[in-house]
Amino acid sequence: MRGFLNWIAVSILCSAVLVSAAGCTKPEAVTTYHYDDNRTGWNSNDSILTPANVTPNGFGLIAVADLDDDNDQVDAQPLIVPNQTIQGIGVRAVTYVVTENNSVYGIEAFSGAKLIKVNLGAPVPRPLNCENNGPAVGINGTPTIDIDSRTLYVVSYVMVGSSPTHQLHALDLATLQDKPGSPVTIAASNTLQDGSTDKFDSSVQRQRAALLQANGNVYAGFGAYCDLQALHSRGWVLGWRRSSLTPLGHNELLNKAVTAPSSFNCYFHAPWTNNHPCFLSSVWMSGFGLASDTQGNLFFTTGNTAEGIYNSTTNLAESLVKLSPDLSAVVDFFTPADMNTLDAGDTDFGSGGALVLPDQPGPVPNLAVAAGKDGNLFIVNRDTGHMGEFHNPDDSASVPIDGCWCGPSYFKGADGVGRVVSSGGSQIKQWTVKTANTPALTLEASAPLEHSDQDPGFFTSISSNGTAANTTIIWAVDRPVGNDNHVTLYAFDATPSGGALKQLWKGEGGTWPNTGGNANIVPTVANGRVYVGSYKQLRIFGLATPERMTVVAPHPHPQTQFEMAQFTPSTGSLYWGTIRKVDGSSVTLELRTGRLLTVDVSKVLPRATSDFGAIGRALAVSGIVGPDGVLVASGIWRAKGPSLWGPDRND
């Protein structure tokens, strides 16, 4: 008993204050998305959590921070700073959490106590009526922290008068107040193919990808809202000097085209009024961060554009891009050979993030991996001149992982072999890296997560004590399931057993009622704790006795089972179903009962198409049913899987 009490005392000392003391490990900071600029997702300095002690009886929920003054979700990964002075409070280990309400919290990393908070302005209510987010968009991309200057860099999306505006902030970690020169309003321009100028338009650009801090700069990628306003929305990468927030002399506009097929919708979606042609080539990656290598080059993936307008010089859609540190030039790129098919089906390569692997032994030491919606994880030689450009390498240089609105992780095992952990579909797959092989990844083991009717894929983190044997754990958070839309935190032993990864532990990680937008939750592991941000809440997990774990029960809060109802009309019929046929302005929808409903979309789409990429997608439609039984649509919305559909209404 005395030994246990001593362990508790040391644990409190190490975790609450995180100072050097007997029995304490060196405290680790997590200052950027997925732990490092490569985006490995690997914390190799956690000597506390092991497969031996992460058990149902030895590990669990130890604290909950209710973000009860924010009615919105946490899309960004929590960041950790040990030994941080908070003005008026003292030195604490602090978890920094941001919300879509534009709030930034400093939360005590052991107890979950809220230490400090600032709100950066009113968030933008459901931009362009896009449904793949919560009721508002504020801070969407994960911030980045500079420990030396004690500064948190974050992009907020705020209403300035009636104008949606992106602002880059440099916040003092001690006070969460803006430092001198902060914030700056984000603005940019670039030259299109015909010599005309395109100006960055905050009203149509989403800042979803995590920020990158490299080369003395802060970088951000931008995409679209539901592919709406594709006439104006394009993929951008912007950068600012870290010390002054001065914009870099160059920026990258991924799509510089000036014409596109006027009948191409990019995605079967509404409203499409004044929404042609389609450009996009967005940088979004489901929230994954822009990555960089040791030379400071940037790596990221891009999404779809209009079919037939890809151009390796002026429109790098559906590509893995290597960009120079000053953003002045595309250094190299890889575009899958089926790029036109990906465009036609809205099957973005850019739905998944790019991982820059640490240098590997063997003939091809410098690799990057990335996957998208079609579920092929490509392994690319990232050396300049060897990435492959268009058509080469092709599918032979990829492995199947299932649909990926996701991002990979990486760690090195006790045998010295590197491993990539993919998270496509509802399966964790662990691959060994051997660069002499083609492909360079070999499947070693896998494990299932609970299936969600949100888009396939999820995110992982890795913890270990260096490369010591029997210390590596894979952590994952699935997407919402059940009537309460709960998300689950999982822990798996990374040492395979018979081709399987043993599940060590699982428990509720929070809830996600805004099911129209994917839960892109990344668990943060540091100093023996696991942090999971979700809807209005941060949960902290760690080692504890069963008695102690029962002291802190999950905090219930009101649930919104069918968040899609927020943007459906109060009158008229409403149906949820699956697209079975598209013919001009006529869409055939299979309802949940199996009945086929003909929908006339001419009032909400300038022109539908016979695009077979729409077949099989879920849709919600509203309108009036005429005497002929055809529903004349007044609104249509993209939907997730059937378990997340709202109730039909037949008026």
N, C-alpha and C positions, 0 to 999 in steps of 0.2 A: 504493500500500500504506500509506504514511504517513497519507494522508487517511482510509483505512478504520480504521486504528488510533485516530486522533483521534476518529472517529465513535463507536467502541466506548467510548473513555474517557469522552466526554461522555454517551453513553447510560447507562453505569453510574452516573455521577454523578447524572444527571437521574432515573433510574429507581429506583436503590437507595435514595437519600437524598431525592431530589426537593427540591432547594434551588434558589434562583434563581442561575443562572450563565449565562455566555455560551453561546449555542446551545441553552439549555433553554427550553421553554415553561413558563408558569405551571402548577404542579401542580394537578390537579383532584381534588377529593374527590367520592366518590359515597356519599351518606349516607342515601339512601332508595330504595325500590323504584322502578324505571323513572325514576330520576334526579331527579324533581321531584314536587311535590304535584299537578300536573296529570296526572302519569303519562304524559308524552309518550314516554318511552323514548329521548330524544334528548340525547346529549352533543355540544353544538355547539362545544366547546372543545378538540377533539383535532386538532392540526396535524401530527401525526406520521404517522398511517395515512391513505393515500390509495388510490384505485383504481390508481394507477400503481405503487405499491410493494407492495401486497398481492397477491402473485403466488405461484405454486407454488415458485419458486426464492428468493423474497425474504421469505417469511413462513412461520411455522410454530410448532411447539411448542418452547418454550425452557425450561420448568421444570414439574415435577410435584410437588405436595405430597400424599403419601400419608397419608390420615387413618387410619393402620393400627391405631390404638388404639380406633377406633370401627367397629363392625360395622353401619353404617347409612348412609343416603343423605343428600345435601344437597338439600333441597327449596327452600331460600330463595336469593335472589340474593346473591352476594358483594358486600360494601360496601368502600369504599376510603377510607383516611385518610392523606394525605401528612404528612411531618414530625411523626410521632407519637412521643412518648417512651414507650418500653417499660421498665418498672422493671427495673433490673439489666442492661439491654442498651444502651440509648441511643436516639437518634433514628432512626427507620426509616419508610419508606413501608409501610403495613400494610394487608393485606386481611383483613377480618373475615369468617369463615365459620362458620355454625352447622349442626348436624346433628340428625337425628331421635333421636340418642342423648342429646340435651340438652347437647351440648358446644359451646363457643364457642372458636374458634381465632383467634389473631392470627398471620398468616403474612406473611413478608417478601414484598413485592409484586413484586420482581424475581427473586429466587432461588428462591422457594417454601419457604424455610427456616421451620420452625415456631418461632415466638418465644415464644408464651405460650398457655396453654389453661386453661379451667376447665370443670368439669362441674356442671350445675345440679340434678342429682338423677336418680334412676332413671326412665326414660321409661315410659309406659303401654303394656303389651304389647297389641298388636292390639285396640284398643278395640271392644267389642261384637262381636268377631270380624269386624270390617269389613276387607275385602280390598283397598280402593283406597288402600293405603299400604304401607309396608314392614312388617317384623315388629314394630315399635313406633312410637309417635308421641311425639315429644318437642318439638322446636322445628319447627313446621310453617310458620308465617308469617314473612316476612322482617322482621328488626328495623329500627329506625330510629336514627340517630345525631345527637346534638346536638353540633356542633363546638365551640361556645362553652364549654360546660361539660364537654366531653370525656366524654360519657356515651352508652352504648349501651343502648337500651331494647329488651327482648325478652320475649316470653311463652313460658314453658316449661310443659310438660305433664308432671307428675311424680306418682309414687305417694307419697302421704303416709299411711303405714301401709297400709291396704287401699283407700284412697280416691283415685281419679284427681282431680288438682287442678291448676287453672291458676294460675300465679304470674307476676306482672309484676315484672321486674327492671330496676334502673338500675345498670349496670355501669361502673366506671371504665375508660376505654380503656387506661390505662397498666398496670393490674394485673388487669383483668377480675374484680375483687372487687366485691361489692355495696356501693353507697353507703349512707349512713345512711338508714334508713326503707325499705330494699329487702331482700328482696322483699315484695310484698303479695299476699295470696291474693285472687283475683278472685271477687267476689260481687256480686249485684245482685238486684233485684226490681222488678216492674212490675205494673200493674193490668190485669186481663183485662176483657172486655166486660161481664161480669156484676158487676163490682166486687170479685171475689175477687183474690187475690194469686198471681202466678206467680214462683217463685224460680229464678234461674239455677242450673243443675245441671251441674257440670263433667263428670260421668260420661257425658253424652250430647251435649256441645257440642264442636265442633272449631274451633280457632282457626287457619284456613288463610289468610285474606286478609292481605296485608302490612300492617304497622302504618303509621299516618299520624301525623305530627307537625305540628300546625298550631294556631294560636290559643293558643300556650302550653300545649297539651295533647298527650297521646298517645291515639290512638283505635284500637280493635280491633273487627273484625267476627267473628261466630261463626255456624257452621252445624252440620251433622249428620255422623254417621258412616254412610255408605251409606244414608241415609234410615232407618236403624234407630232403634228407640225413638222413632218419630215422635209418639207420645202425649205425650212430654216435651220433645222437641227443637224449638226455635223459633229464628228468626233474631233476633240481638241486635246492637246497636252500643253499645259501652261506651266511656267516656273517663275519663281521670285528669289531674290537674294535673301538668305535667311536673316542676315543682320539688319537689313533695312526694309524688307518687303518690297524692294524695287523690282518691277518685272524684268525678266531676262530680255536681252535684245532680240531673241527669236522665240517663236512658238511653233508648234506643229499642228497644222490642219490636215487631218487624214484624208478628207474628201474635198478636192478642189474642182470637181466637175461643175459644169454650168448648165448642162441639159441632161434630162433623164426621161424614160418613157412616161408620158403623162397619165397612162392608165394603170401604172403599177403602184400598188398600195403599200408595199413593204410588209404589211401585216393586215389580215382581214380584220379590221377594227374601225371604230367610229369615235368621234366625228372626223370625217375626211374633207369637210368643206374647206376650200382654199388650201388643200394639203398636198398638192402635186407640183412638181415631181418629187421623187424620193431620193434623198442623198444619204444621210446618216454616216455609216462606218464608225459607229460609236465606240468609246472606250468606257466600259462599265464593269465587266468581269464579275458580276454578282457581288460586288463589294471588295473583291480581292485587290491587293495593292499593286501599284506600279513597282517593278523590281529593278535592281541594278546589279551589275557585276563589279569586280574589283577595279576596273578601269573607269567606273562611273557611267557606263552606257546604260540606257533605260530599256526595259523589256516590258511588253504588254501585248494583249490581243485586241482585235477589233471585231465589230459585229457586222451585220448585213448592210447591203445597199440595194439599189434597184438592180434587178437581174440584167446583165449585159453591159453595165457601165464600169465594172472593175477595170482599173488601170494601175499598173505597178508604179507609175510615176505620179499620177494625180489622184488616185483613189484606192488606197490600200485597205479595202474591206477584207473581212474574213482572213486576217493575217496575224502572224506572230511577228512583231516589229521590234527591231533594235535601233534605238534612237541615240544620237550623240548627246553628251552631257549638257551642251549649250543649246540644245534643241534646234540646231541649225541644219541638220541633215539626217535623213534615214540612212543608217550605216549598212543595214542588211535586213532581210525579211524572209519569211516562209509563208506561202499561201497554199493550202491544200488543193489538189488537182480538181476536186469536185466543187470548187468555189461557186460556180454558177448554180449548181443544185442547192447548195447551202443558201444562196441568196433567194432563190425561187421559193424555198420552203421556210424562210425565216429561221433557218437552223444555224444560228450564230455560232461561229467559232469563238466569238468574243464573250460568250456566257460564262466561260471559265477563265481562271487566272493563270498567269505564266510563272513557273518556278524556275529560278536559276540554280542549278545544282552546283554545290562546291566542286572543286577540281577532283576528277576521278582518275584512278590508275588506268592504264591501257592506252590504246591507239587514238581514242577520241576523248580527251580529258574534259572538254568544256561542253556541257550539255544544258539544254533547257527543255522542259516538258510543259505541255498545255493541252487541254481538252475543251470541247464545247458541247452544244446540244446534241450532236449526232453520236457522241459517246466514244470517239476515237481519241486516245491519249497519244499525242505525237511526241516523239523524241527527236530533238533537233540539235545538230551541231551548231553551237552559237558563235563559233569563230567567224569573224568577218570574211565574207566570200564563200562560206560553206553552209549557210543556213538553208539554201535550196531554192529561194525565190519561188516562182510559180511552177507547179507540176513536179518538182523534184526536191526532196523525197516525197513519195506518195504514201498510200495506205500501208505499204510494206514496212514503213518506219513508224508504225503506231501499234498500240495494243487496245483491245476493247474494254471499256469500263462502264458502259451504259451512259444514259443521258447525264450531262454535267452542267448544272447551274452550281458550280462548285470550284474548289481549288485544291491542288495536291499539297502534301507535306513530304519531308525528307528527314532521315536520320541515318547514322552509321552504327552498325551492330558491333557486338563484341568480337566478331570475326574479322572486323576491318572492312566489311563490304557495305557499300551504301545501299539504301533502300528508299524507294518512293512509295508513299501511301496515297492511293487514289480513293475518291469518294463519290463515284458515279452511281446513279440509280439509288438503291438502298443498301449498297454493299461497300464495305471497306475491303480494298484489295491491296496487298503488300507485295511489292515487286523488288527483286534484287537488281542492282545495276552492274552490268558487265559490258564494258564498251566494245569488247572484241566481238560480241554477239550482234546479230541482226534479227529482230530489234534488240536494243540494248537492255530492255526490261524483261525479266522472267518472273511469272507469277509464282509466289512463294506460299501465300496463305490468304484467307479471306474470312469475313464475318458479316452477318446481316444486322441491319437496324430495322426498327419498325417502319413499315411502309407508310408514306404520307401521300395525300392527293395533291399536295403542292408539286411544283416542278421537281424532277428527279435530281438527286445530289444533295450534298451537305458539306460541312467543313470540319477539319480535324486539327488537333494540336498533339505534339509529342513531348513527353518529359522523360528524362533519364539522368543518371549520375555518370556523365561522360559516356564512355562506351563500355562501362562495366556490365558484366553479364547479369541478367535477371533484374534489371532496373528500368527497362524501357516500357512505357505505357502509352497507348494510343487513346486519346480522348476525342469524343465526337458528340455533337448535339444534332438530333434529327429535326425534321420539320414537323409542324403541328399535326396531331392526330386526336381522335376522340371528340365527343361533344363539347368538352371543355377546351379543345384546341391546345392541349398541353404539349410541351417539348421535353425531351428526355436527354439527360446527360449520361453517356456511356464511358466506361473504361475497359480497355482490352489489353491483355498481355501481348506484347509485340514479339515474343518468342513463339514461333509456330509450333503447333502440336497436330500432326497428321493433316497438314494442309489447312488447319483452322486457327483462328486467333481466339483464344479463350476469353470469354466475357468475365471480367472481374467484378463489375459493379454497374448498376444503373439506378437512376432515380430522377424524379421530376426536376427539370431545370427551369421551369416557369411556364408561361402561357403566351399564346400568339393569336389573339382574336382577329387581327386585321389580315385575314387569310388570303386576300387578293394579292398580297405581296409576299414573296418567299421569305421565310425566316433564315437569313444568312448568318446564323449565330456562330461565332468562333469562341470556344472556351479558352480562357487565359490561365495558364498554370505557372505559378511562381511561389517559391519559398514554402512549399508544402500546402499550398491552397489552390483551389480551382474556382475561377470567377466566371459566372454566366449571366449576361445581360439579356433581358427579354422585355415583355410588356410591363412597363411601370415598375420594374424591379431589377435588383442585382442580387443574385444568390451566391453565397460563399460556402464552399465545401472543403472539408479537410479531415484529418485524423481525429477521432474522438471516441469515447466510450458510448455504448448504446444509451446509457442513462443521460449523458450530456446531449446526445443528439435529439432526444425527445423534448428537451427544454425549449428548443427553437423549432417550432412547427412551421410548416409552410403558411404564409399569410394569404388567406383567401381574399379575393377582390372580385367585384362584379365582372361577369363575362359577357362578351358580345359574340354570340355564336355565329351570327350571319352578318358580318361587317359589310358585305356587298350591298345590303339594303340601304346603306347610307347614300348611295348614288343611283337609286332606282326611283322612278316617278311615283307620286302618290295616287295617280289614277291610271286606268288602262290595264290591260292584261300584262302579265309578266311570266316568262317561261325560261327554264334552264334546260339545256340539252347539248347534244353533240352534232357538229356539222357533218352531214352525210353527202351533200351535193351543193355545188355552187354553179349557177348558170346565169350569167349576166347579172341582173339585179334580183334574182330569185335564189333564195337559200333554203335548202331542206334541212330541217333540224329534227333529230331524233330526241324526243322528250324522255324523261326518266321512266315513264310508263311504257316506253317502246313505241308510242304513237309518233307518226311523222307529221311535222307541222311545216307548211310552206310559209316563208317569210319574205315579204317584199321590202328590200332595204333601200329602195331608190330615194327615199326621203332623207336618209342619213348617210348614204354613200353616193358620191357623184357617179361611180360606176363600180359595181362588184366585178369580179373576174371569174374565170373558170379555173383559177389557181388551185391545183390539187394539193398544194401545201396546206390549205385550210382544212382539208378533210380530216376528220378525227379530232379536231380541236373543240374544246368546250366553249359555250357561248351563253350569255344571258340576253334576252331580247324583251323589249317592252313595246306596246302599241295597241292598236285597235283591230279586232278580228272582223273582217267584212262578211257580207252575206255569202261569199264564195268560200269562206273558211280560211282565207289567206290573212295572216297577220301583217298589217301595214306598220312597219317598225318606226317608232319615234326615237328609239335609242337601242344600241347594242353595246355589250361589254364583254371583254375577254374574261373567261372564268377559269378556275383551277378544276381539279377532279371532282367527281360526283359527291364525295363525302363532304365537300366544302360548299355545295350549292345551297342557296337560300330557298325559301318556300315559293312555290308557284302561286300565281294569283290570276284567277280567271274572272275578269269583270265584264 
